[in-house]
Amino acid sequence: MLRIIRDLAQKSENVFIEPHAKKRMKQRNITRTQVYACLLKGVIDEPAHENIRGNWKCTLRHHHAGELIRVTAAVEKDDNGDWIAVVTVF
């Protein structure tokens, strides 16, 4: 799961930040840079599990700019291939 997330996050067009996550980013002063750093360099904090839509989801954590960032992400699939949905951040 970690390898898949890191590979997909190499291209920003493969990452979709859901409205809920954007709201939490604003509330918690978490930047896109911190989210991408967590996706690219973070470690799994909550093990991967299948969500109700049949996609794999996990929470990653990473220290960035002196703060501990956690990102919950799901690997989604559509006709164009795999992509990451950032569900929430904290």
N, CA, C and O atoms as CSV, one atom per row, in Angstrom:
chain,resi,resn,atom,element,x,y,z
A,1,MET,N,N,0.822,-1.186,0.000
A,1,MET,CA,C,0.000,0.000,0.000
A,1,MET,C,C,0.873,1.259,0.000
A,1,MET,O,O,0.613,2.211,-0.736
A,2,LEU,N,N,1.901,1.243,0.832
A,2,LEU,CA,C,2.785,2.401,0.924
A,2,LEU,C,C,3.473,2.662,-0.412
A,2,LEU,O,O,3.575,3.809,-0.846
A,3,ARG,N,N,3.939,1.613,-1.058
A,3,ARG,CA,C,4.609,1.771,-2.354
A,3,ARG,C,C,3.640,2.337,-3.396
A,3,ARG,O,O,4.018,3.207,-4.181
A,4,ILE,N,N,2.414,1.859,-3.409
A,4,ILE,CA,C,1.408,2.332,-4.370
A,4,ILE,C,C,1.126,3.814,-4.143
A,4,ILE,O,O,1.078,4.588,-5.099
A,5,ILE,N,N,0.938,4.214,-2.886
A,5,ILE,CA,C,0.656,5.625,-2.580
A,5,ILE,C,C,1.826,6.496,-2.995
A,5,ILE,O,O,1.632,7.540,-3.619
A,6,ARG,N,N,3.034,6.079,-2.657
A,6,ARG,CA,C,4.215,6.886,-3.021
A,6,ARG,C,C,4.366,7.010,-4.540
A,6,ARG,O,O,4.692,8.083,-5.048
A,7,ASP,N,N,4.131,5.923,-5.251
A,7,ASP,CA,C,4.230,5.965,-6.710
A,7,ASP,C,C,3.181,6.908,-7.303
A,7,ASP,O,O,3.502,7.728,-8.164
A,8,LEU,N,N,1.936,6.796,-6.849
A,8,LEU,CA,C,0.868,7.647,-7.383
A,8,LEU,C,C,1.077,9.119,-7.029
A,8,LEU,O,O,0.797,9.997,-7.844
A,9,ALA,N,N,1.568,9.393,-5.815
A,9,ALA,CA,C,1.744,10.772,-5.358
A,9,ALA,C,C,2.877,11.507,-6.066
A,9,ALA,O,O,3.024,12.719,-5.905
A,10,GLN,N,N,3.679,10.787,-6.849
A,10,GLN,CA,C,4.748,11.438,-7.613
A,10,GLN,C,C,4.188,12.481,-8.580
A,10,GLN,O,O,4.862,13.455,-8.916
A,11,LYS,N,N,2.941,12.266,-9.025
A,11,LYS,CA,C,2.289,13.204,-9.948
A,11,LYS,C,C,1.071,13.789,-9.242
A,11,LYS,O,O,0.183,13.053,-8.814
A,12,SER,N,N,1.031,15.102,-9.123
A,12,SER,CA,C,-0.064,15.752,-8.388
A,12,SER,C,C,-1.426,15.497,-9.024
A,12,SER,O,O,-2.444,15.561,-8.335
A,13,GLU,N,N,-1.466,15.211,-10.324
A,13,GLU,CA,C,-2.753,14.942,-10.964
A,13,GLU,C,C,-3.361,13.618,-10.502
A,13,GLU,O,O,-4.532,13.348,-10.768
A,14,ASN,N,N,-2.583,12.801,-9.820
A,14,ASN,CA,C,-3.094,11.538,-9.278
A,14,ASN,C,C,-3.661,11.690,-7.872
A,14,ASN,O,O,-4.131,10.717,-7.284
A,15,VAL,N,N,-3.620,12.917,-7.326
A,15,VAL,CA,C,-4.075,13.155,-5.955
A,15,VAL,C,C,-5.264,14.108,-5.981
A,15,VAL,O,O,-5.179,15.213,-6.517
A,16,PHE,N,N,-6.386,13.658,-5.389
A,16,PHE,CA,C,-7.579,14.479,-5.269
A,16,PHE,C,C,-7.841,14.713,-3.793
A,16,PHE,O,O,-8.025,13.761,-3.034
A,17,ILE,N,N,-7.858,15.971,-3.384
A,17,ILE,CA,C,-8.137,16.304,-1.992
A,17,ILE,C,C,-9.632,16.578,-1.878
A,17,ILE,O,O,-10.139,17.556,-2.427
A,18,GLU,N,N,-10.325,15.709,-1.163
A,18,GLU,CA,C,-11.777,15.800,-1.031
A,18,GLU,C,C,-12.169,17.054,-0.245
A,18,GLU,O,O,-11.376,17.558,0.550
A,19,PRO,N,N,-13.381,17.558,-0.461
A,19,PRO,CA,C,-13.836,18.776,0.227
A,19,PRO,C,C,-13.692,18.713,1.754
A,19,PRO,O,O,-13.306,19.700,2.380
A,20,HIS,N,N,-13.999,17.571,2.346
A,20,HIS,CA,C,-13.853,17.439,3.798
A,20,HIS,C,C,-12.395,17.663,4.210
A,20,HIS,O,O,-12.126,18.358,5.190
A,21,ALA,N,N,-11.458,17.077,3.465
A,21,ALA,CA,C,-10.034,17.235,3.781
A,21,ALA,C,C,-9.605,18.692,3.613
A,21,ALA,O,O,-8.825,19.201,4.418
A,22,LYS,N,N,-10.105,19.367,2.576
A,22,LYS,CA,C,-9.773,20.787,2.378
A,22,LYS,C,C,-10.248,21.627,3.563
A,22,LYS,O,O,-9.549,22.534,4.014
A,23,LYS,N,N,-11.437,21.313,4.056
A,23,LYS,CA,C,-11.985,22.035,5.209
A,23,LYS,C,C,-11.107,21.827,6.434
A,23,LYS,O,O,-10.803,22.776,7.157
A,24,ARG,N,N,-10.701,20.583,6.664
A,24,ARG,CA,C,-9.834,20.279,7.811
A,24,ARG,C,C,-8.453,20.909,7.655
A,24,ARG,O,O,-7.859,21.349,8.639
A,25,MET,N,N,-7.940,20.955,6.431
A,25,MET,CA,C,-6.651,21.606,6.189
A,25,MET,C,C,-6.716,23.069,6.598
A,25,MET,O,O,-5.810,23.580,7.256
A,26,LYS,N,N,-7.779,23.727,6.210
A,26,LYS,CA,C,-7.938,25.150,6.536
A,26,LYS,C,C,-8.061,25.336,8.051
A,26,LYS,O,O,-7.417,26.216,8.622
A,27,GLN,N,N,-8.894,24.504,8.706
A,27,GLN,CA,C,-9.093,24.599,10.156
A,27,GLN,C,C,-7.798,24.349,10.925
A,27,GLN,O,O,-7.555,24.976,11.957
A,28,ARG,N,N,-6.977,23.445,10.430
A,28,ARG,CA,C,-5.786,23.004,11.171
A,28,ARG,C,C,-4.484,23.598,10.627
A,28,ARG,O,O,-3.393,23.211,11.046
A,29,ASN,N,N,-4.610,24.537,9.693
A,29,ASN,CA,C,-3.437,25.195,9.099
A,29,ASN,C,C,-2.436,24.189,8.535
A,29,ASN,O,O,-1.234,24.285,8.779
A,30,ILE,N,N,-2.948,23.236,7.788
A,30,ILE,CA,C,-2.114,22.232,7.127
A,30,ILE,C,C,-2.076,22.571,5.647
A,30,ILE,O,O,-3.119,22.770,5.025
A,31,THR,N,N,-0.880,22.639,5.084
A,31,THR,CA,C,-0.716,23.041,3.689
A,31,THR,C,C,-0.710,21.832,2.751
A,31,THR,O,O,-0.534,20.691,3.177
A,32,ARG,N,N,-0.908,22.117,1.459
A,32,ARG,CA,C,-0.809,21.061,0.441
A,32,ARG,C,C,0.590,20.444,0.458
A,32,ARG,O,O,0.742,19.236,0.278
A,33,THR,N,N,1.600,21.270,0.672
A,33,THR,CA,C,2.979,20.786,0.723
A,33,THR,C,C,3.128,19.736,1.823
A,33,THR,O,O,3.784,18.713,1.625
A,34,GLN,N,N,2.522,19.990,2.978
A,34,GLN,CA,C,2.589,19.030,4.070
A,34,GLN,C,C,1.841,17.742,3.730
A,34,GLN,O,O,2.296,16.649,4.070
A,35,VAL,N,N,0.699,17.869,3.064
A,35,VAL,CA,C,-0.070,16.687,2.659
A,35,VAL,C,C,0.744,15.846,1.684
A,35,VAL,O,O,0.846,14.630,1.847
A,36,TYR,N,N,1.333,16.496,0.654
A,36,TYR,CA,C,2.123,15.753,-0.325
A,36,TYR,C,C,3.351,15.118,0.324
A,36,TYR,O,O,3.716,13.992,-0.014
A,37,ALA,N,N,3.992,15.831,1.254
A,37,ALA,CA,C,5.158,15.271,1.945
A,37,ALA,C,C,4.757,14.017,2.725
A,37,ALA,O,O,5.503,13.038,2.765
A,38,CYS,N,N,3.579,14.055,3.341
A,38,CYS,CA,C,3.096,12.895,4.085
A,38,CYS,C,C,2.846,11.720,3.142
A,38,CYS,O,O,3.189,10.583,3.466
A,39,LEU,N,N,2.252,11.987,1.982
A,39,LEU,CA,C,1.995,10.919,1.017
A,39,LEU,C,C,3.290,10.333,0.467
A,39,LEU,O,O,3.385,9.126,0.245
A,40,LEU,N,N,4.276,11.181,0.249
A,40,LEU,CA,C,5.527,10.742,-0.367
A,40,LEU,C,C,6.526,10.138,0.615
A,40,LEU,O,O,7.302,9.256,0.248
A,41,LYS,N,N,6.509,10.614,1.872
A,41,LYS,CA,C,7.548,10.206,2.813
A,41,LYS,C,C,7.018,9.610,4.111
A,41,LYS,O,O,7.796,9.131,4.936
A,42,GLY,N,N,5.703,9.635,4.299
A,42,GLY,CA,C,5.123,9.171,5.545
A,42,GLY,C,C,5.190,7.668,5.722
A,42,GLY,O,O,5.510,6.918,4.800
A,43,VAL,N,N,4.880,7.258,6.930
A,43,VAL,CA,C,4.793,5.834,7.262
A,43,VAL,C,C,3.344,5.526,7.623
A,43,VAL,O,O,2.588,6.417,8.010
A,44,ILE,N,N,2.972,4.278,7.496
A,44,ILE,CA,C,1.593,3.900,7.777
A,44,ILE,C,C,1.355,3.947,9.284
A,44,ILE,O,O,2.073,3.321,10.065
A,45,ASP,N,N,0.334,4.700,9.671
A,45,ASP,CA,C,-0.038,4.884,11.066
A,45,ASP,C,C,-1.244,4.004,11.421
A,45,ASP,O,O,-1.320,3.452,12.518
A,46,GLU,N,N,-2.168,3.885,10.489
A,46,GLU,CA,C,-3.334,3.008,10.644
A,46,GLU,C,C,-3.296,2.031,9.479
A,46,GLU,O,O,-3.272,2.458,8.325
A,47,PRO,N,N,-3.291,0.746,9.751
A,47,PRO,CA,C,-3.138,-0.247,8.680
A,47,PRO,C,C,-4.175,-0.125,7.568
A,47,PRO,O,O,-5.286,0.365,7.772
A,48,ALA,N,N,-3.782,-0.577,6.411
A,48,ALA,CA,C,-4.671,-0.567,5.244
A,48,ALA,C,C,-5.849,-1.501,5.483
A,48,ALA,O,O,-5.709,-2.594,6.031
A,49,HIS,N,N,-7.010,-1.029,5.052
A,49,HIS,CA,C,-8.218,-1.835,5.137
A,49,HIS,C,C,-9.140,-1.441,3.985
A,49,HIS,O,O,-9.021,-0.354,3.421
A,50,GLU,N,N,-10.036,-2.324,3.657
A,50,GLU,CA,C,-10.961,-2.075,2.556
A,50,GLU,C,C,-12.134,-1.239,3.078
A,50,GLU,O,O,-12.740,-1.573,4.096
A,51,ASN,N,N,-12.447,-0.140,2.364
A,51,ASN,CA,C,-13.570,0.694,2.798
A,51,ASN,C,C,-14.882,0.174,2.199
A,51,ASN,O,O,-14.889,-0.834,1.492
A,52,ILE,N,N,-15.985,0.865,2.485
A,52,ILE,CA,C,-17.295,0.385,2.032
A,52,ILE,C,C,-17.451,0.408,0.516
A,52,ILE,O,O,-18.324,-0.270,-0.026
A,53,ARG,N,N,-16.618,1.179,-0.170
A,53,ARG,CA,C,-16.664,1.227,-1.639
A,53,ARG,C,C,-15.771,0.171,-2.286
A,53,ARG,O,O,-15.714,0.069,-3.512
A,54,GLY,N,N,-15.082,-0.605,-1.472
A,54,GLY,CA,C,-14.200,-1.641,-2.011
A,54,GLY,C,C,-12.809,-1.144,-2.347
A,54,GLY,O,O,-12.042,-1.856,-2.995
A,55,ASN,N,N,-12.461,0.081,-1.914
A,55,ASN,CA,C,-11.125,0.634,-2.143
A,55,ASN,C,C,-10.297,0.489,-0.873
A,55,ASN,O,O,-10.837,0.404,0.230
A,56,TRP,N,N,-8.978,0.462,-1.046
A,56,TRP,CA,C,-8.086,0.330,0.095
A,56,TRP,C,C,-7.766,1.700,0.669
A,56,TRP,O,O,-7.507,2.652,-0.067
A,57,LYS,N,N,-7.788,1.787,1.994
A,57,LYS,CA,C,-7.628,3.060,2.694
A,57,LYS,C,C,-6.677,2.859,3.868
A,57,LYS,O,O,-6.677,1.798,4.492
A,58,CYS,N,N,-5.863,3.874,4.173
A,58,CYS,CA,C,-4.977,3.836,5.333
A,58,CYS,C,C,-4.691,5.259,5.795
A,58,CYS,O,O,-5.017,6.226,5.106
A,59,THR,N,N,-4.084,5.370,6.956
A,59,THR,CA,C,-3.650,6.665,7.466
A,59,THR,C,C,-2.133,6.655,7.543
A,59,THR,O,O,-1.526,5.711,8.050
A,60,LEU,N,N,-1.532,7.722,7.029
A,60,LEU,CA,C,-0.082,7.881,7.063
A,60,LEU,C,C,0.267,9.022,8.010
A,60,LEU,O,O,-0.545,9.918,8.238
A,61,ARG,N,N,1.476,8.985,8.559
A,61,ARG,CA,C,1.943,10.091,9.400
A,61,ARG,C,C,3.352,10.490,8.983
A,61,ARG,O,O,4.142,9.681,8.497
A,62,HIS,N,N,3.633,11.785,9.195
A,62,HIS,CA,C,4.943,12.310,8.804
A,62,HIS,C,C,5.189,13.616,9.551
A,62,HIS,O,O,4.288,14.445,9.683
A,63,HIS,N,N,6.400,13.789,10.032
A,63,HIS,CA,C,6.780,15.066,10.643
A,63,HIS,C,C,7.238,15.993,9.524
A,63,HIS,O,O,8.140,15.652,8.758
A,64,HIS,N,N,6.614,17.166,9.431
A,64,HIS,CA,C,6.976,18.137,8.399
A,64,HIS,C,C,6.858,19.537,8.980
A,64,HIS,O,O,5.840,19.881,9.581
A,65,ALA,N,N,7.879,20.328,8.804
A,65,ALA,CA,C,7.909,21.711,9.285
A,65,ALA,C,C,7.609,21.768,10.789
A,65,ALA,O,O,6.912,22.668,11.258
A,66,GLY,N,N,8.145,20.798,11.535
A,66,GLY,CA,C,7.984,20.781,12.975
A,66,GLY,C,C,6.640,20.292,13.474
A,66,GLY,O,O,6.376,20.346,14.676
A,67,GLU,N,N,5.793,19.821,12.593
A,67,GLU,CA,C,4.466,19.355,12.983
A,67,GLU,C,C,4.258,17.902,12.559
A,67,GLU,O,O,4.777,17.459,11.534
A,68,LEU,N,N,3.498,17.177,13.357
A,68,LEU,CA,C,3.116,15.817,12.990
A,68,LEU,C,C,1.838,15.912,12.166
A,68,LEU,O,O,0.812,16.394,12.646
A,69,ILE,N,N,1.910,15.453,10.935
A,69,ILE,CA,C,0.780,15.484,10.009
A,69,ILE,C,C,0.304,14.054,9.792
A,69,ILE,O,O,1.106,13.137,9.618
A,70,ARG,N,N,-1.010,13.883,9.805
A,70,ARG,CA,C,-1.604,12.585,9.470
A,70,ARG,C,C,-2.564,12.793,8.316
A,70,ARG,O,O,-3.335,13.753,8.297
A,71,VAL,N,N,-2.509,11.885,7.355
A,71,VAL,CA,C,-3.355,11.940,6.165
A,71,VAL,C,C,-4.035,10.587,5.996
A,71,VAL,O,O,-3.378,9.547,5.952
A,72,THR,N,N,-5.361,10.619,5.902
A,72,THR,CA,C,-6.097,9.404,5.583
A,72,THR,C,C,-6.356,9.425,4.086
A,72,THR,O,O,-6.958,10.362,3.562
A,73,ALA,N,N,-5.900,8.388,3.406
A,73,ALA,CA,C,-5.976,8.337,1.947
A,73,ALA,C,C,-6.527,6.996,1.491
A,73,ALA,O,O,-6.286,5.958,2.106
A,74,ALA,N,N,-7.271,7.049,0.399
A,74,ALA,CA,C,-7.807,5.833,-0.223
A,74,ALA,C,C,-7.285,5.748,-1.647
A,74,ALA,O,O,-7.186,6.760,-2.341
A,75,VAL,N,N,-6.954,4.553,-2.077
A,75,VAL,CA,C,-6.548,4.335,-3.466
A,75,VAL,C,C,-7.812,3.959,-4.235
A,75,VAL,O,O,-8.425,2.920,-3.989
A,76,GLU,N,N,-8.185,4.828,-5.169
A,76,GLU,CA,C,-9.410,4.656,-5.952
A,76,GLU,C,C,-9.043,4.249,-7.374
A,76,GLU,O,O,-7.908,4.439,-7.812
A,77,LYS,N,N,-10.004,3.695,-8.080
A,77,LYS,CA,C,-9.799,3.290,-9.479
A,77,LYS,C,C,-10.955,3.823,-10.312
A,77,LYS,O,O,-12.101,3.855,-9.864
A,78,ASP,N,N,-10.632,4.241,-11.538
A,78,ASP,CA,C,-11.663,4.586,-12.512
A,78,ASP,C,C,-11.150,4.221,-13.900
A,78,ASP,O,O,-10.138,3.532,-14.024
A,79,ASP,N,N,-11.831,4.673,-14.933
A,79,ASP,CA,C,-11.443,4.329,-16.306
A,79,ASP,C,C,-10.053,4.839,-16.678
A,79,ASP,O,O,-9.415,4.301,-17.583
A,80,ASN,N,N,-9.579,5.880,-15.977
A,80,ASN,CA,C,-8.266,6.456,-16.273
A,80,ASN,C,C,-7.142,5.848,-15.442
A,80,ASN,O,O,-5.983,6.231,-15.601
A,81,GLY,N,N,-7.468,4.904,-14.557
A,81,GLY,CA,C,-6.439,4.260,-13.750
A,81,GLY,C,C,-6.609,4.543,-12.270
A,81,GLY,O,O,-7.679,4.956,-11.822
A,82,ASP,N,N,-5.542,4.316,-11.516
A,82,ASP,CA,C,-5.566,4.500,-10.067
A,82,ASP,C,C,-5.264,5.949,-9.709
A,82,ASP,O,O,-4.557,6.650,-10.433
A,83,TRP,N,N,-5.814,6.385,-8.573
A,83,TRP,CA,C,-5.542,7.720,-8.043
A,83,TRP,C,C,-5.773,7.707,-6.545
A,83,TRP,O,O,-6.374,6.777,-6.008
A,84,ILE,N,N,-5.295,8.745,-5.872
A,84,ILE,CA,C,-5.414,8.839,-4.421
A,84,ILE,C,C,-6.492,9.860,-4.069
A,84,ILE,O,O,-6.505,10.974,-4.592
A,85,ALA,N,N,-7.391,9.463,-3.179
A,85,ALA,CA,C,-8.373,10.383,-2.607
A,85,ALA,C,C,-7.932,10.680,-1.181
A,85,ALA,O,O,-7.886,9.781,-0.342
A,86,VAL,N,N,-7.606,11.943,-0.906
A,86,VAL,CA,C,-7.263,12.350,0.461
A,86,VAL,C,C,-8.589,12.588,1.165
A,86,VAL,O,O,-9.326,13.515,0.828
A,87,VAL,N,N,-8.885,11.741,2.150
A,87,VAL,CA,C,-10.180,11.753,2.826
A,87,VAL,C,C,-10.201,12.822,3.929
A,87,VAL,O,O,-11.145,13.607,4.017
A,88,THR,N,N,-9.171,12.847,4.755
A,88,THR,CA,C,-9.079,13.847,5.808
A,88,THR,C,C,-7.622,14.029,6.222
A,88,THR,O,O,-6.763,13.214,5.883
A,89,VAL,N,N,-7.357,15.093,6.949
A,89,VAL,CA,C,-6.018,15.369,7.467
A,89,VAL,C,C,-6.144,15.831,8.911
A,89,VAL,O,O,-7.126,16.473,9.284
A,90,PHE,N,N,-5.151,15.502,9.713
A,90,PHE,CA,C,-5.137,15.966,11.102
A,90,PHE,C,C,-3.729,15.949,11.635
A,90,PHE,O,O,-3.503,16.306,12.791
